[in-house]
Amino acid sequence: MQTDMNFPTYVFATVNSGRSTKVVEELKRNSQIDLIAPVTGRYDLVLRLKPNTPHNIYQTVKEIRNISDIRTTDTHTGFDGMQPTKKLENQMALGFSLLNVQHNTAENTIKQLSNIPGFIEASTVPGQFDIVALWQARTSEEIVKASFEKVSNLEGVFSSETLLAHVPFFKA
């Protein structure tokens, strides 16, 4: 795994009902956010922040929380993992897997993830999840299939949740 690189921070947010489009438009103006993805599941949005200093990450998250229709945020900064080997494609489905793994198996789990088609990146994170992984495929069904058939059967994984993105926005 690559421990000498800066890893992104993921912000999982919930938004007031019917206000996601407005919030996304406001978030697009924040230069520290490089990915905005409306998702299915317990969160409404997943944001990926550019790697930065802890102070700047804190300031960016504070700005996100100040958006009136953002209800909650859950922030996870990566500390170790595997960075993308390919670029994200605008017209492809996107998914985020939130994994909990047995003690001392995160590094091995990330190595196993890297062998699954559609894998983009994964980071170990502190907090309620152990690993956040990013996927891309031609369709959402392919991500669901990989998540159900492959991720849930990886050695050391005892719980997983995959959020599917709808019309994600990437900054170049």
N, C-alpha and C positions, 0 to 999 in steps of 0.2 A: 504494500500500500504506500501511498505517497504522503509522507508526513511533513514535507517541507513546503507544501503549497498552501495557499490561502483558500479556504473553502467557503461556499456561499452560506448565507443565513436564509432560512425559510421562515416565513410568517404565515400562519394559518389563521384566517379571519372569518368571523361571522358578521353578517350585514343585516340591517333592518329589512324586513320583507319588501320586495319590489324595488329595492334601491341599488341593486348590484351594478346595473349599467351606469348609473351616476357615479358611484364610487370608483368603478374601473376608469372612467374618463378622468377623474381627479387623480387617481394613482398614476396614470400615464405621464403626468407632468413631473413626477418625482424621478430625478436622474439616477438615484441610487437603486431603483428597482429595474431588474432586467427581464423579469418574467411575471406576468399577471395571468392567472388561470382561474376562471370560475369553475368550480368543481361540484361533483355529487358528494353526498355523505354528510358527516357532522359539521363540516366547514363549508362556507360559501365561496371563499377565495383562497388560493395559495399564491403567495408572492415569493419570488427569489430575489434577495438583495445581492448586490455585487459584493465580493470580498472587501472587507474594510476593517478599520480599527474598532475595538469595542466601543469607544466613545461615539464614533460616527454611526455605528449600527444602532446604538441606543437613541441617538438623535433622529435617525430615520424612522425607527419604530415609534418614537414619540410623535412624529409628524403623521404617521399612519393612524395612530390612535386618536389624533385630534380631528380626523375626518368625522363629521357629525353622524353619519349613518353606519360607521364601524361600531359593532356592539362589543366584540371581544377579539383579542389576538392571542396567539400562542406562538412563541418565537423559539426557533431551534437553530443554533449556529453549529456548523460542522467543524470537527476537530481533526478528523482523519478520514481516509477513504480513497475512492477512485474518482478522478475527474473525467469529464467526457472525452471520448476518443473521436466522437463525431458531432457535427453541428445539428442543432435542433432544426426541424423542418416545419414551416408554417402550416402546411396543409395536412399534417399527420396528427393522429390522436395522441394524447399525452396522458400519462398517469403518474401518480405519486404513491409509493408504498410506504407505509409507516409500520416498522417492524420492531418487535420485541424478541430478543434472543437470550439464550442462556448465558450465564456468566462466562466471560472470556472467550466467546465465540464470534464476536462482531467482525473481527478481521477475516476469519475464515468464511463467514456468511457473505461478506462483500466480495470476496474472491469467487465464491460460487455464483453470486448474482451476475458477475461480469461475464459469465459463460452463457447466460440466457439471452436469446435474441430479443432485441428491443431495449436492452439495458443502455442507459445513457450515463448516469452518475449515481454515486451513493456516498453518504457521509455518516459517520458515527456522530450522534448528538446526545447531549445530556437532557434529562427530563423524562417525560412520560413515554417516549419512544427511544429505542437504542440506535436505530438506523432510519434515515430517510433516503429512499431510492427514487430515481426519476426514470420513466420509461417512455418510449415512443414507438408507435406502430402504425400501420396503414389504417386500422380501425380500432375502436374501443373494445370490440369483441376479442381482438388479438391480445390486448393488454389484460382483459379479464381472464382469458384462457391461460396466459403465462402466469398470472398471479395465482389463480386457483390450482393449476396443475404443477407448476414449478416452484414458485416462491413458498407456498405453504408447506411444501415437502422438503425444503432445504434443512440440512442438519443444523440444529441449534435454534431454529425459529419456533417459538411457541405461540406467537400471535402475530397476525398481519391484517392490515386494513389498506385497501387501495382506493384512492380517490381518482375519479375520472374527470378530466378537464373538458370543458366545452368552449370552443373558440378562444384558445389561449392567445395572449399578446406577448410577443418577444421584441425586445429592443435590440437593434443591431449593434 
